[in-house]
Amino acid sequence: MHRRQFLQTAVAAPFILSGRPAFADEFGGMKKRVGLIGTGWYGKTDLLRLIQVAPVDVVALCDVDRNMLREAGELTASRQLSRKVPRLYGDYREMLRERDLDLVLIGTPDHWHALPMIEAVKAGADVYVQKPTGVDVVESAAMLAAARKYGRVVQVGTQRRSTPHLVEAMNEIVKTGKLGKVAHVDMFCYYHMRSKRQDADAAAPAHLDYEMWSGPAPLRPYNPMVHPRSWRAFMEYGNGIVGDMCVHMFDMVRWMLGLGWPSAISSQGGIFMDPASRANITDTQSATFAYPELNVVWTHRSWGSASDAQYPWAAVIYGEKGTLKLSVNSYDFIPLQGAPQHRDCVMELDQYPEDREEKELERNVAPAVRGHLRDFLRNVASRGRPVADIEQGHISSASCILANLAMKCGRTLRYDPAAGPSGQIMGDAEANALLARPYRGPWVHPDPSAV
């Protein structure tokens, strides 16, 4: 049998793969009907991992890029057991109007997270939404309010909480007290991920509904940089590297150390190295999330070299008894006394051989995504709160958004999440006016008190 034939057969018959877990009845026993909104890179990553861990029926896909949508439909049909091509939509509202979905996955650009998520829970679906939970604090608060009002389970894609070697580090090092008292945490990203492209504006391609792609964001002239993937270079659609990469590490640190909202947030930075680029996100920035007797500090540079080549995107927790380095690839515990401890991620390629050839898949992250989806499904069955419940996603996402606002305002912000439906920045009317971004009509900004 040729390798490709073997992989196709293996995907069609997951029960017989040696070493691969059979689908368990732990998810409630019923086959869930699934829809995906946003069929790009991580939308497909999440959907195909879901197919791997549960006998779901993917019945609907939605994307504003017709080429991407068609390719995702064909790929889904080749991977799910039914071999059926899902229904294809260009507008998520039409998809949700059918009200026949048990689960909705959202893998859109950040500026399109809030509105589809809120409509999905209103339509009776449980939701797995990519991080961050919104592009502004009020959006994020509205997502939390909607999940609670409609009684839906919502898992946020901060899958460090389900990364096997990081779960081990938490259980065997943090929880057992091997770090002792923790008084400082560094988080950082030194990836050269800020786009330096200089594409000229152009007409949008015929297969892309650019008006719908832009949605509530400002309608910039179309530029090939923004689709697919490079939209993260523009603040109109996200929150820069803090909203993309810091949110993962900050959420992981909060989870490991049991931290809630920071008492104060400050940030400094700007475009210091590459002012000629069309990208308008910072290339250099630091942020401090303050807690009693503990500062959690973020730094990113999209230029130069990493301070530790083995940990270019990571967090380092400093305790009185030792230091713990954590990344998606590994962890290292360096105690003041005793032997160091090291673990690498395990990619599970023997259990899931189709991962070997999947286009653009982060193979080192696939096990974490599978674990995160299993946790989501277990809580869908039990009606419990998943490990990255929407409230946890809101705290991590909104804190990172507030860091950007602190940089913009040039001062430390103190946010009270209990002061009204959206929370308030204490004693700062100018900063409070920035908690919600203006929406482009006809889209209406969600209101946490009226979702």
C-alpha positions as CSV (number, residue, x, y, z in Angstrom):
1,M,0.0,0.0,0.0
2,H,1.3,3.5,-0.9
3,R,1.9,5.8,2.0
4,R,-0.9,8.2,0.9
5,Q,-3.4,5.3,0.6
6,F,-2.3,4.2,4.1
7,L,-2.9,7.6,5.6
8,Q,-6.3,7.9,4.0
9,T,-7.3,4.5,5.3
10,A,-6.0,5.3,8.7
11,V,-8.0,8.5,8.9
12,A,-11.1,6.7,7.8
13,A,-10.7,4.0,10.4
14,P,-9.4,5.6,13.6
15,F,-10.6,2.8,15.8
16,I,-8.0,0.3,14.4
17,L,-4.9,2.5,14.5
18,S,-2.3,0.9,16.7
19,G,-1.6,3.0,19.8
20,R,-4.3,5.5,19.0
21,P,-7.1,5.9,21.6
22,A,-10.5,4.8,20.5
23,F,-13.3,7.3,20.8
24,A,-14.6,7.1,24.3
25,D,-18.1,7.6,25.6
26,E,-16.8,10.3,28.0
27,F,-18.3,13.0,25.7
28,G,-21.9,12.1,26.3
29,G,-22.3,9.4,23.7
30,M,-24.1,11.5,21.1
31,K,-22.5,12.5,17.8
32,K,-22.3,16.3,17.8
33,R,-23.2,18.4,14.8
34,V,-20.4,20.9,14.2
35,G,-20.0,24.1,12.4
36,L,-16.8,26.1,11.8
37,I,-16.6,29.9,11.2
38,G,-13.3,30.9,9.6
39,T,-11.6,28.1,7.6
40,G,-8.1,29.5,7.5
41,W,-5.0,28.3,9.3
42,Y,-6.2,27.7,12.9
43,G,-9.8,27.1,12.0
44,K,-8.7,24.0,10.1
45,T,-6.2,23.1,12.8
46,D,-8.9,23.1,15.5
47,L,-11.5,21.3,13.3
48,L,-9.2,18.5,12.2
49,R,-8.0,17.9,15.7
50,L,-11.7,17.7,16.8
51,I,-12.4,15.1,14.1
52,Q,-9.4,13.1,15.6
53,V,-10.8,13.0,19.1
54,A,-14.5,12.6,18.7
55,P,-17.0,11.1,16.2
56,V,-18.4,14.4,15.3
57,D,-20.5,15.3,12.2
58,V,-19.1,18.4,10.6
59,V,-22.2,19.8,8.8
60,A,-21.4,23.4,8.1
61,L,-18.4,25.6,7.2
62,C,-18.4,29.4,6.8
63,D,-15.8,31.7,5.3
64,V,-15.8,35.0,3.3
65,D,-13.0,33.6,1.0
66,R,-14.7,31.2,-1.5
67,N,-11.5,29.5,-2.5
68,M,-10.5,28.8,1.1
69,L,-14.0,27.7,1.9
70,R,-14.2,25.2,-1.0
71,E,-10.8,23.7,-0.1
72,A,-11.8,23.4,3.5
73,G,-14.9,21.6,2.5
74,E,-13.0,19.1,0.4
75,L,-10.4,18.5,3.1
76,T,-13.1,18.0,5.8
77,A,-14.9,15.5,3.6
78,S,-11.6,13.5,3.2
79,R,-11.0,13.4,6.9
80,Q,-14.4,12.9,8.6
81,L,-15.9,9.4,8.8
82,S,-19.0,10.2,6.8
83,R,-17.0,11.6,3.9
84,K,-19.7,14.2,3.4
85,V,-18.9,17.7,2.2
86,P,-20.4,20.2,4.8
87,R,-22.8,22.9,3.8
88,L,-20.8,26.0,2.7
89,Y,-21.7,29.6,3.7
90,G,-20.3,33.0,3.1
91,D,-22.2,34.6,6.0
92,Y,-22.1,33.2,9.5
93,R,-25.6,34.5,10.2
94,E,-27.1,32.3,7.6
95,M,-25.3,29.3,9.0
96,L,-26.5,29.9,12.5
97,R,-30.0,30.7,11.4
98,E,-30.4,26.9,10.8
99,R,-30.1,26.3,14.6
100,D,-29.0,22.8,14.0
101,L,-25.4,23.0,15.4
102,D,-24.4,21.5,18.8
103,L,-20.8,22.9,18.6
104,V,-19.4,26.0,16.8
105,L,-15.7,26.6,16.3
106,I,-14.6,30.1,15.6
107,G,-11.2,30.6,13.9
108,T,-11.7,34.0,12.3
109,P,-9.3,37.0,12.6
110,D,-9.6,38.6,16.0
111,H,-12.0,41.5,15.0
112,W,-14.5,38.8,14.1
113,H,-14.5,36.8,17.3
114,A,-17.2,38.5,19.4
115,L,-20.2,38.9,17.1
116,P,-20.2,35.2,15.8
117,M,-19.6,33.8,19.3
118,I,-22.5,35.8,20.8
119,E,-24.8,34.7,17.9
120,A,-23.7,31.1,18.3
121,V,-24.6,30.9,22.0
122,K,-27.9,32.6,21.2
123,A,-28.5,29.8,18.6
124,G,-28.0,27.2,21.3
125,A,-24.5,26.0,20.5
126,D,-21.5,25.5,22.7
127,V,-18.5,27.3,21.4
128,Y,-14.7,26.8,21.0
129,V,-13.4,30.3,20.1
130,Q,-9.8,31.2,19.4
131,K,-8.0,33.7,21.5
132,P,-8.2,36.6,22.3
133,T,-11.8,36.9,23.3
134,G,-12.2,40.2,21.5
135,V,-10.3,43.2,20.2
136,D,-11.6,45.5,23.0
137,V,-12.5,45.0,26.6
138,V,-16.3,45.6,26.1
139,E,-16.4,43.0,23.3
140,S,-14.7,40.5,25.6
141,A,-17.1,41.3,28.6
142,A,-20.1,40.9,26.2
143,M,-18.9,37.4,25.2
144,L,-18.7,36.4,28.8
145,A,-22.1,37.8,29.6
146,A,-23.6,36.0,26.6
147,A,-22.1,32.7,27.6
148,R,-23.6,33.0,31.1
149,K,-27.0,34.3,30.0
150,Y,-27.6,31.5,27.5
151,G,-26.0,28.8,29.6
152,R,-23.5,27.6,27.0
153,V,-20.1,26.1,27.5
154,V,-17.3,28.2,25.9
155,Q,-13.7,27.2,25.7
156,V,-11.1,29.8,24.6
157,G,-8.1,28.6,22.5
158,T,-5.5,29.3,25.1
159,Q,-4.3,25.7,24.9
160,R,-1.2,26.1,27.0
161,R,-3.6,24.9,29.8
162,S,-3.8,21.6,28.0
163,T,-0.2,21.2,26.8
164,P,0.9,17.8,28.2
165,H,4.4,18.8,29.3
166,L,3.2,22.1,30.8
167,V,0.4,20.2,32.7
168,E,3.2,18.0,34.1
169,A,5.3,21.0,35.1
170,M,2.3,22.5,36.9
171,N,1.5,19.3,38.7
172,E,5.0,18.1,39.6
173,I,6.8,21.4,40.2
174,V,4.5,24.3,40.9
175,K,1.8,22.5,42.9
176,T,4.3,20.5,44.9
177,G,6.0,23.7,46.1
178,K,9.4,23.0,44.4
179,L,9.6,26.7,43.4
180,G,8.9,28.0,46.8
181,K,7.6,31.6,46.9
182,V,7.4,33.1,43.5
183,A,8.2,36.9,43.4
184,H,8.8,37.5,39.6
185,V,7.8,36.2,36.2
186,D,9.3,37.1,32.9
187,M,7.4,36.5,29.7
188,F,8.7,37.3,26.2
189,C,8.6,36.7,22.5
190,Y,11.6,37.4,20.2
191,Y,10.1,36.0,17.0
192,H,10.5,38.1,13.9
193,M,6.8,38.0,13.3
194,R,6.0,41.6,12.4
195,S,5.5,41.8,8.7
196,K,8.0,43.9,6.7
197,R,6.1,43.6,3.4
198,Q,5.5,46.7,1.4
199,D,2.7,45.5,-0.9
200,A,0.7,48.3,-2.7
201,D,-3.0,48.6,-2.2
202,A,-5.0,46.8,-4.9
203,A,-8.4,45.6,-5.8
204,A,-9.6,42.7,-3.6
205,P,-9.6,39.3,-5.4
206,A,-12.9,38.2,-6.8
207,H,-13.1,35.1,-4.4
208,L,-12.9,37.3,-1.3
209,D,-15.8,39.3,0.1
210,Y,-13.6,42.0,1.5
211,E,-16.5,44.1,2.8
212,M,-17.6,41.2,4.9
213,W,-14.0,40.3,5.8
214,S,-13.6,43.9,7.2
215,G,-16.9,43.7,9.1
216,P,-17.0,46.0,12.1
217,A,-13.3,47.1,11.6
218,P,-12.4,50.2,9.6
219,L,-12.6,49.7,5.9
220,R,-9.0,50.2,4.7
221,P,-8.2,49.9,1.1
222,Y,-7.6,46.3,0.3
223,N,-3.9,45.2,0.6
224,P,-2.6,41.7,-0.1
225,M,-0.8,41.8,3.3
226,V,-4.0,41.4,5.3
227,H,-5.3,38.1,3.8
228,P,-4.5,35.5,4.7
229,R,-2.5,35.6,7.9
230,S,-0.7,38.9,7.8
231,W,-3.7,40.9,9.2
232,R,-2.0,40.6,12.6
233,A,0.4,43.3,11.4
234,F,-2.5,45.9,11.7
235,M,-4.1,47.1,14.9
236,E,-7.4,47.5,13.1
237,Y,-7.9,43.8,13.3
238,G,-6.1,42.8,16.5
239,N,-3.9,43.9,19.4
240,G,-0.5,43.3,18.0
241,I,2.0,40.9,19.4
242,V,0.7,41.5,23.0
243,G,-2.8,40.4,21.9
244,D,-1.4,37.5,19.9
245,M,1.5,36.0,21.8
246,C,1.5,37.6,25.3
247,V,-2.1,36.4,25.9
248,H,-0.9,32.8,25.6
249,M,2.0,33.1,28.1
250,F,0.1,35.4,30.5
251,D,-2.8,33.0,30.6
252,M,-0.5,30.1,31.2
253,V,1.2,31.9,34.1
254,R,-2.1,32.9,35.6
255,W,-3.3,29.3,35.4
256,M,-0.1,27.9,37.0
257,L,0.1,30.4,39.8
258,G,-3.7,30.8,40.4
259,L,-3.7,34.5,39.5
260,G,-6.9,36.5,38.7
261,W,-7.0,40.1,37.6
262,P,-3.9,42.2,38.0
263,S,-4.2,45.2,40.3
264,A,-2.3,47.5,37.9
265,I,-1.1,47.4,34.3
266,S,1.5,49.5,32.6
267,S,3.3,49.3,29.3
268,Q,5.8,51.2,27.2
269,G,6.9,50.6,23.6
270,G,6.4,51.6,20.0
271,I,7.8,51.2,16.5
272,F,11.5,51.8,17.3
273,M,13.3,49.6,14.7
274,D,11.2,49.5,11.6
275,P,9.2,52.7,11.0
276,A,9.3,52.2,7.2
277,S,7.1,49.1,7.3
278,R,3.4,49.3,6.5
279,A,2.7,47.3,9.6
280,N,1.4,49.5,12.5
281,I,1.8,47.2,15.4
282,T,4.8,47.8,17.8
283,D,8.1,46.1,17.1
284,T,9.3,46.7,20.7
285,Q,7.1,46.7,23.8
286,S,7.2,45.8,27.5
287,A,4.2,45.5,29.9
288,T,4.0,44.9,33.6
289,F,1.0,43.1,35.2
290,A,1.2,43.8,38.9
291,Y,0.0,41.5,41.7
292,P,0.7,41.7,45.4
293,E,4.4,40.9,45.9
294,L,4.6,39.7,42.3
295,N,5.2,41.3,39.0
296,V,4.5,39.5,35.7
297,V,6.5,41.2,33.0
298,W,6.2,40.9,29.2
299,T,8.7,41.9,26.6
300,H,8.7,41.5,22.8
301,R,11.1,42.5,20.1
302,S,10.5,41.6,16.5
303,W,14.1,42.1,15.7
304,G,17.5,41.0,17.1
305,S,18.2,37.8,18.9
306,A,16.5,35.9,21.8
307,S,18.1,36.1,25.2
308,D,17.9,32.3,25.3
309,A,18.0,30.5,21.9
310,Q,16.1,27.5,23.4
311,Y,13.3,29.7,24.7
312,P,12.5,32.4,22.1
313,W,8.8,32.6,23.1
314,A,8.4,31.5,26.7
315,A,7.8,32.4,30.4
316,V,10.3,32.1,33.2
317,I,9.0,31.7,36.8
318,Y,11.5,32.7,39.4
319,G,11.0,31.1,42.9
320,E,13.0,31.2,46.0
321,K,13.9,27.5,45.5
322,G,14.4,27.4,41.8
323,T,13.6,28.7,38.3
324,L,11.1,27.2,35.8
325,K,11.4,27.9,32.1
326,L,8.3,27.1,30.0
327,S,7.5,27.0,26.3
328,V,5.4,25.2,23.8
329,N,8.4,23.0,23.0
330,S,9.8,22.1,26.5
331,Y,10.3,23.0,30.1
332,D,13.4,23.2,32.3
333,F,13.3,23.3,36.1
334,I,16.6,24.5,37.6
335,P,16.5,24.1,41.4
336,L,19.0,25.8,43.7
337,Q,19.7,22.4,45.1
338,G,19.4,19.0,43.4
339,A,19.3,17.9,39.8
340,P,17.7,19.9,36.9
341,Q,14.6,18.5,35.2
342,H,13.9,18.7,31.5
343,R,11.0,17.7,29.3
344,D,10.3,18.0,25.6
345,C,6.9,18.1,24.0
346,V,5.7,14.8,22.5
347,M,4.1,15.2,19.1
348,E,2.0,12.0,19.0
349,L,2.8,11.3,15.3
350,D,2.6,7.6,15.8
351,Q,-1.0,7.8,17.1
352,Y,-2.0,10.4,14.6
353,P,0.1,9.8,11.4
354,E,-2.1,12.2,9.3
355,D,-0.4,15.0,11.2
356,R,2.9,14.3,9.4
357,E,1.6,15.6,6.1
358,E,-1.0,18.2,7.1
359,K,-0.3,21.6,5.5
360,E,0.8,24.3,8.0
361,L,0.1,22.2,11.1
362,E,2.2,23.1,14.2
363,R,3.0,19.5,15.0
364,N,4.4,20.4,18.4
365,V,1.1,22.1,19.3
366,A,-1.3,19.5,17.9
367,P,-1.4,17.4,21.2
368,A,-2.3,20.5,23.2
369,V,-5.1,21.3,20.8
370,R,-6.5,17.7,21.0
371,G,-6.3,17.9,24.8
372,H,-8.0,21.3,24.9
373,L,-10.8,19.9,22.7
374,R,-11.2,16.8,24.8
375,D,-11.6,19.1,27.9
376,F,-14.2,21.2,26.0
377,L,-16.2,18.1,25.0
378,R,-16.1,16.6,28.5
379,N,-17.5,19.8,29.9
380,V,-20.1,20.0,27.1
381,A,-21.3,16.6,28.3
382,S,-21.2,17.5,32.1
383,R,-22.2,21.2,31.6
384,G,-19.2,22.2,33.6
385,R,-16.6,24.9,33.2
386,P,-13.7,24.0,30.9
387,V,-10.1,24.7,31.8
388,A,-10.0,27.8,29.6
389,D,-13.6,28.9,30.3
390,I,-14.7,32.1,28.7
391,E,-14.2,34.0,32.0
392,Q,-10.5,33.0,32.2
393,G,-10.1,33.9,28.5
394,H,-11.7,37.3,29.3
395,I,-9.3,38.0,32.1
396,S,-6.2,37.2,30.1
397,S,-7.4,38.8,26.9
398,A,-8.7,42.0,28.5
399,S,-5.5,42.4,30.5
400,C,-3.4,42.3,27.4
401,I,-5.8,44.8,25.7
402,L,-5.4,47.1,28.8
403,A,-1.6,46.9,28.4
404,N,-1.9,48.4,24.9
405,L,-4.3,51.1,26.3
406,A,-1.8,51.8,29.1
407,M,1.0,52.3,26.4
408,K,-1.3,54.5,24.4
409,C,-2.3,56.7,27.4
410,G,1.2,56.8,28.7
411,R,0.3,55.8,32.3
412,T,-0.5,52.9,34.6
413,L,-4.1,51.7,34.5
414,R,-6.1,50.2,37.4
415,Y,-9.1,48.3,36.1
416,D,-12.0,47.2,38.3
417,P,-13.9,44.3,36.6
418,A,-16.8,44.6,39.0
419,A,-17.5,48.3,38.2
420,G,-20.5,47.8,35.9
421,P,-21.1,45.4,33.1
422,S,-17.9,46.2,31.3
423,G,-15.7,47.1,34.2
424,Q,-14.1,50.5,34.6
425,I,-10.6,51.9,34.7
426,M,-10.5,53.7,38.0
427,G,-10.3,57.5,37.9
428,D,-9.4,57.7,34.2
429,A,-12.2,59.0,31.9
430,E,-9.9,59.2,28.9
431,A,-8.8,55.5,29.2
432,N,-12.4,54.4,29.9
433,A,-13.4,55.9,26.5
434,L,-11.0,53.5,24.9
435,L,-12.6,50.3,26.4
436,A,-14.8,49.9,23.3
437,R,-13.6,50.5,19.7
438,P,-15.9,52.3,17.3
439,Y,-17.7,49.9,15.0
440,R,-18.3,50.5,11.3
441,G,-21.9,50.3,10.4
442,P,-24.2,48.5,9.9
443,W,-22.5,46.4,12.6
444,V,-23.4,47.2,16.2
445,H,-21.0,46.9,19.1
446,P,-22.2,44.3,21.6
447,D,-23.3,45.5,25.0
448,P,-22.6,43.2,28.0
449,S,-25.9,44.4,29.6
450,A,-28.0,43.7,26.5
451,V,-26.6,40.6,24.8
